[in-house]
């Protein structure tokens, strides 16, 4: 029954996407909308799209490769030559060198295709923001999320649930494959909705509040941590915009206290889910402890994540100098460990060594600098904290390993780069692009 509902909702979402991109929509935004919608549509039918189909590639993989290739052909080449993208290219080069030296060719291609997908999507969002502004861009991007959000609501109404943890907790993920990837879809929905202008979308506040509760029902704790700063700023700004200057101090103080109370209430409700976070915070030395010295109780901390990180770190630090510098190569964990690292930083350290980890950390710092220096004052509050929440999420899972996580990151980086200089929307696109590439 639920599979049939997926088909119906998918067809409705296709019609909505078609009407959106054939309306007042620039071609770069149309490309981004189609790319994101296609990913969400195919992921819903994971029993068909995930298994290998041709030469070891699944339908999902082939679609990602196609989007990346089409984006490189479709977007202006000058966009990829922007100096603002240099930190990303340095990371890509590190991945390539590590993969080439370690002869991890399939893994290297797989990882670079994913980052290429990110690059073309970020470029499309960037160009759309320069042409139509971020508010119009995000308003139209919301159509991509109709299918996954609707399916999650239907899964709640019909009791379509997935058991996730040993404690019997459940996840409502709309019939998608895994809560980690689906949580990033809802996080992206919350992020895009939060960045739309006031009155740009009907029932914006209601939709935002519902989306937050939907994310909680996904039951993926690291994703909840990601949207806390987004939600706090959204509600804080919502109240601030309705106040006179003389009212701001007392009212915003009360609002701040209310937000803190809500945060404490949510933390108490999910206390069992977050208990291990406190245990790890008070025992950070466990991460660098040799896995052979872990007690049985320590192995269970954060669903065995800490024990897993220790194995990865121990494997690299006890390898030869070359491996310590460049790592073991992309996807080298396969065949060595049973599970992937569940930590982007630990994974990059193992696969790309000290050089790879440093290049990724520099990229994170650069991204934080870009988000903090956008021209729009409202975005200057939201974007840095959103990025911090996302980077924090990477401490306990690997959203950048999934296309869904890269979509969120691409949207964030695209809008940040698009707002680093005043946008002159009255100019033609060619004039804007000419000015942009000349300055950069």
C-alpha positions in Angstrom: 0.0 0.0 0.0 2.7 2.5 1.0 4.7 1.8 -2.1 1.6 2.8 -4.2 1.3 6.0 -2.2 4.9 6.8 -3.1 4.1 6.6 -6.8 1.1 8.9 -6.4 3.0 11.5 -4.3 5.9 11.2 -6.8 3.7 12.0 -9.7 2.2 15.0 -7.9 5.6 16.3 -7.0 6.7 15.9 -10.6 3.8 18.1 -11.8 4.7 20.7 -9.1 8.3 20.7 -10.1 7.4 21.1 -13.8 5.1 24.1 -13.1 7.8 25.7 -10.9 10.7 25.4 -13.4 8.5 26.6 -16.4 7.4 29.7 -14.5 9.5 32.6 -13.5 12.6 30.5 -12.8 16.1 31.0 -14.2 17.7 28.0 -15.9 20.3 27.5 -13.1 17.7 27.3 -10.4 15.7 25.0 -12.7 18.8 22.7 -12.9 19.2 22.7 -9.1 15.5 22.0 -8.5 15.5 19.1 -11.0 18.8 17.6 -9.5 17.6 17.7 -5.9 14.1 16.5 -6.8 15.4 13.6 -8.8 17.6 12.5 -5.9 14.8 12.6 -3.4 12.4 10.8 -5.9 14.8 8.0 -6.6 15.8 7.5 -3.0 12.1 6.9 -2.1 12.2 3.8 -4.3 15.4 2.4 -2.7 14.5 -1.2 -3.3 14.8 -0.5 -7.0 17.3 2.3 -7.2 20.0 1.1 -4.7 20.9 -2.4 -6.1 23.6 -2.6 -8.8 22.2 -2.4 -12.3 25.0 -1.7 -14.9 28.7 -2.4 -14.4 28.2 -2.3 -10.6 26.4 1.0 -10.7 23.0 1.5 -9.2 20.3 3.8 -10.7 21.0 6.2 -7.9 24.8 6.2 -8.7 24.1 6.6 -12.4 21.8 9.6 -11.8 24.4 11.3 -9.6 27.1 10.8 -12.2 24.7 12.2 -14.9 23.9 15.2 -12.8 27.5 15.9 -12.1 28.5 15.6 -15.8 25.5 17.6 -17.0 26.3 20.4 -14.5 29.9 20.6 -15.7 28.6 21.0 -19.2 25.7 23.2 -18.5 27.1 25.8 -16.0 29.5 28.5 -17.3 33.1 27.3 -16.9 34.1 30.7 -15.5 32.1 29.8 -12.3 34.4 26.8 -11.6 37.5 29.1 -12.0 36.5 31.4 -9.2 39.2 31.8 -6.6 36.6 31.4 -3.9 36.5 27.7 -4.7 40.3 27.2 -4.2 40.0 25.5 -0.8 37.6 23.0 -2.2 40.0 22.2 -5.1 42.8 21.7 -2.6 40.7 19.1 -0.8 39.8 17.4 -4.1 43.5 17.3 -5.0 44.4 15.7 -1.7 41.7 13.0 -2.3 43.0 12.4 -5.8 46.7 12.1 -4.7 45.8 9.7 -1.8 43.7 7.6 -4.1 46.3 7.5 -6.9 49.2 6.6 -4.6 47.2 3.9 -2.8 45.7 2.6 -6.1 42.2 3.1 -4.8 40.8 4.0 -8.2 37.2 3.0 -7.8 36.9 4.7 -4.4 38.6 7.8 -5.7 36.1 8.1 -8.6 33.2 7.5 -6.3 34.3 10.2 -3.8 35.2 12.8 -6.5 31.9 12.2 -8.3 30.1 13.0 -5.1 32.1 16.2 -4.6 31.5 17.1 -8.2 27.8 16.8 -7.6 28.2 19.2 -4.7 30.3 21.6 -6.9 27.7 21.8 -9.7 24.8 22.2 -7.3 26.6 24.9 -5.3 27.5 26.7 -8.5 23.8 26.6 -9.7 22.6 27.9 -6.4 25.3 30.6 -6.4 24.3 31.8 -9.9 20.6 31.7 -9.1 21.2 33.9 -6.0 23.1 36.4 -8.1 20.3 36.5 -10.7 17.1 36.4 -8.6 18.2 36.8 -5.0 18.2 34.2 -2.3 14.6 34.7 -1.2 13.2 33.8 -4.6 15.7 31.0 -5.0 14.7 29.4 -1.7 11.0 29.9 -2.2 11.2 27.9 -5.4 13.6 25.3 -3.9 10.9 24.3 -1.4 9.1 22.4 -4.1 11.9 19.7 -4.1 10.9 18.7 -0.5 7.2 18.1 -1.2 7.6 14.4 -1.8 9.8 13.4 1.2 7.9 15.6 3.7 4.5 14.4 2.5 5.7 10.8 2.7 6.9 11.3 6.2 3.6 12.8 7.3 1.8 9.8 5.6 4.1 7.4 7.4 3.2 8.9 10.7 -0.5 8.8 9.9 -0.4 5.2 8.7 2.1 3.9 11.2 4.8 3.2 8.6 7.7 3.0 11.0 11.3 1.8 11.1 12.9 0.4 14.2 16.4 1.8 14.6 17.9 1.3 18.0 18.3 -1.6 20.4 16.3 0.4 22.9 13.2 -0.1 20.8 13.0 3.5 19.5 11.4 4.1 16.1 12.0 6.4 13.1 9.4 7.8 10.8 11.2 8.3 7.5 8.5 8.0 4.9 9.5 4.7 3.6 13.0 5.8 2.8 16.0 3.6 3.3 17.9 5.1 6.3 17.3 7.7 8.9 20.8 9.3 8.4 20.2 10.3 4.8 16.5 11.1 5.4 17.3 13.3 8.4 19.5 15.5 6.1 16.5 16.0 3.7 14.4 17.3 6.6 17.4 19.4 7.9 17.7 20.9 4.4 13.9 21.6 4.3 14.2 23.4 7.7 17.2 25.4 6.5 15.6 26.5 3.2 12.4 27.3 4.9 14.2 29.3 7.5 16.0 31.4 4.9 13.0 32.4 3.0 11.8 36.0 3.6 9.0 36.8 5.8 5.6 36.6 4.0 7.3 34.9 1.0 5.6 31.6 1.9 2.1 31.1 3.4 2.0 29.6 6.9 5.8 29.9 7.0 6.0 29.8 10.8 3.6 26.8 11.1 5.5 24.9 8.4 8.8 25.6 10.1 7.5 24.4 13.5 6.0 21.2 11.9 9.3 20.5 10.1 11.2 20.7 13.4 8.8 18.1 15.0 9.2 16.0 11.9 12.9 15.9 12.3 12.5 14.9 15.9 10.3 12.0 14.7 13.1 10.9 12.4 14.8 10.0 15.6 18.4 10.8 14.5 20.0 12.7 17.4 22.9 14.3 15.5 20.5 15.9 13.1 18.5 17.4 15.9 21.7 19.1 17.1 22.2 20.5 13.7 19.0 22.5 13.5 19.0 23.8 17.1 20.8 27.1 16.1 18.6 27.5 13.0 15.4 27.1 15.0 16.6 29.4 17.8 17.5 32.2 15.3 14.2 31.7 13.4 12.0 32.1 16.4 14.1 34.9 17.9 14.1 36.9 14.6 10.3 36.2 14.3 9.6 38.0 17.5 12.3 40.7 17.0 10.7 41.8 13.6 7.4 42.5 15.3 8.7 44.7 18.1 9.3 48.4 18.5 12.8 49.4 19.6 11.6 50.2 23.1 10.0 46.8 23.5 13.0 44.7 22.3 15.0 44.4 25.5 12.3 43.1 27.9 10.4 41.0 25.3 13.5 39.4 23.8 14.8 38.5 27.2 11.6 36.6 27.9 11.8 34.9 24.5 15.4 33.9 25.1 14.4 32.4 28.4 11.5 30.6 26.7 13.8 29.1 24.0 16.2 27.9 26.7 13.3 26.3 28.5 12.2 24.5 25.3 15.7 23.3 24.7 16.0 21.9 28.2 12.5 20.3 27.8 13.5 18.6 24.5 16.9 17.5 26.0 15.0 16.0 29.0 12.6 14.2 26.7 15.5 12.8 24.6 17.7 12.3 27.6 18.3 8.6 27.0 19.2 9.3 23.4 21.7 12.0 24.4 23.1 10.4 27.6 26.2 9.1 25.9 27.1 12.5 24.6 27.6 13.7 28.2 29.6 10.6 29.0 31.9 11.2 26.0 32.3 14.9 26.9 33.6 14.0 30.3 35.9 11.3 28.9 37.4 12.8 25.7 40.6 10.8 26.2 38.7 7.7 25.2 38.9 8.7 21.5 42.7 8.3 21.5 42.7 5.3 23.7 43.9 2.1 22.1 40.9 -0.2 21.3 42.4 -3.2 23.0 42.1 -1.3 26.4 38.4 -0.6 26.0 36.1 -2.1 28.6 32.8 -3.7 27.6 31.0 -0.7 29.0 33.2 1.8 27.1 32.6 -0.1 23.9 28.9 0.6 24.1 29.3 4.4 24.4 27.4 6.3 21.6 26.3 3.0 20.0 29.9 1.8 19.8 31.0 4.9 17.9 33.8 5.9 20.2 35.3 2.4 20.1 35.0 2.5 16.3 36.8 5.9 16.1 39.6 4.5 18.3 40.2 1.7 15.8 40.5 4.0 12.9 42.8 6.5 14.7 44.9 3.7 16.1 45.3 2.1 12.6 46.6 5.3 11.0 48.9 6.4 13.8 50.6 3.0 13.8 51.2 2.9 10.1 54.2 4.1 8.1 55.0 7.8 7.6 53.6 7.9 4.0 50.3 6.5 5.1 50.2 8.9 8.1 50.6 11.8 5.6 48.2 10.8 2.9 46.1 8.1 4.5 45.0 4.8 3.1 42.9 6.3 0.2 39.2 6.9 -0.5 36.8 4.1 0.7 39.8 2.2 2.1 37.8 1.3 5.2 35.9 -1.3 3.2 37.2 -4.8 3.8 39.2 -3.5 6.8 36.4 -2.4 9.2 32.9 -3.7 9.4 31.4 -0.2 9.7 32.3 3.2 8.3 33.7 5.6 10.8 30.5 7.5 11.7 32.7 10.6 12.0 33.8 12.7 9.0 37.0 14.0 10.7 38.1 10.5 11.8 37.2 9.2 8.4 39.2 11.9 6.6 42.1 11.3 8.9 42.2 7.6 8.1 41.6 7.9 4.4 43.6 11.0 3.6 46.1 11.3 6.6 47.3 14.4 8.3 47.3 16.4 5.0 43.7 15.4 4.2 42.5 16.2 7.7 44.2 19.6 7.7 42.9 20.5 4.2 39.3 19.6 5.4 39.7 21.6 8.6 41.0 24.6 6.6 38.0 24.2 4.3 35.7 24.3 7.3 37.3 27.5 8.6 37.1 29.1 5.2 33.5 28.2 4.9 32.8 29.7 8.3 34.6 32.9 7.3 32.5 33.1 4.1 29.2 32.5 5.9 30.1 35.2 8.5 30.8 37.8 5.9 27.7 37.7 3.7 26.2 41.1 2.9 22.7 40.3 4.2 22.6 40.9 8.0 19.9 38.3 8.6 21.8 35.7 6.7 25.0 36.7 8.6 23.3 35.4 11.8 21.8 32.2 10.4 24.5 30.9 8.0 27.5 30.7 10.4 25.4 29.0 13.1 23.9 26.6 10.6 27.4 25.7 9.4 28.6 25.2 13.0 25.6 22.9 13.6 26.4 20.9 10.5 30.1 20.6 11.3 29.1 19.5 14.8 26.9 16.8 13.2 29.9 15.5 11.4 31.5 14.6 14.8 29.1 11.7 15.2 28.0 10.8 11.7 29.0 11.4 8.1 26.5 13.5 6.2 29.1 14.4 3.6 29.3 10.7 2.7 25.7 10.9 1.5 24.4 12.9 -1.5 21.7 14.2 0.8 24.3 15.7 3.1 26.2 17.2 0.2 22.9 18.8 -1.0 22.6 20.6 2.3 26.2 21.7 2.2 25.9 22.9 -1.4 22.8 25.0 -0.7 24.6 26.6 2.3 27.8 27.3 0.4 26.0 28.4 -2.7 23.9 31.0 -0.9 26.9 32.2 1.1 29.1 32.8 -1.9 26.2 34.4 -3.7 25.8 36.9 -0.9 29.4 37.8 -0.3 29.1 40.8 -2.6 26.0 43.1 -3.1 23.7 41.5 -5.7 22.6 43.8 -8.5 19.5 42.1 -9.7 18.6 44.8 -12.1 21.5 43.9 -14.3 21.3 41.1 -16.9 22.8 37.8 -15.9 25.6 38.1 -18.4 26.6 41.5 -17.0 26.5 40.2 -13.5 28.6 37.2 -14.4 31.1 39.3 -16.3 31.4 41.6 -13.3 31.8 38.7 -10.9 34.4 36.8 -12.9 36.4 40.1 -13.4 36.5 40.8 -9.7 37.3 37.3 -8.7 
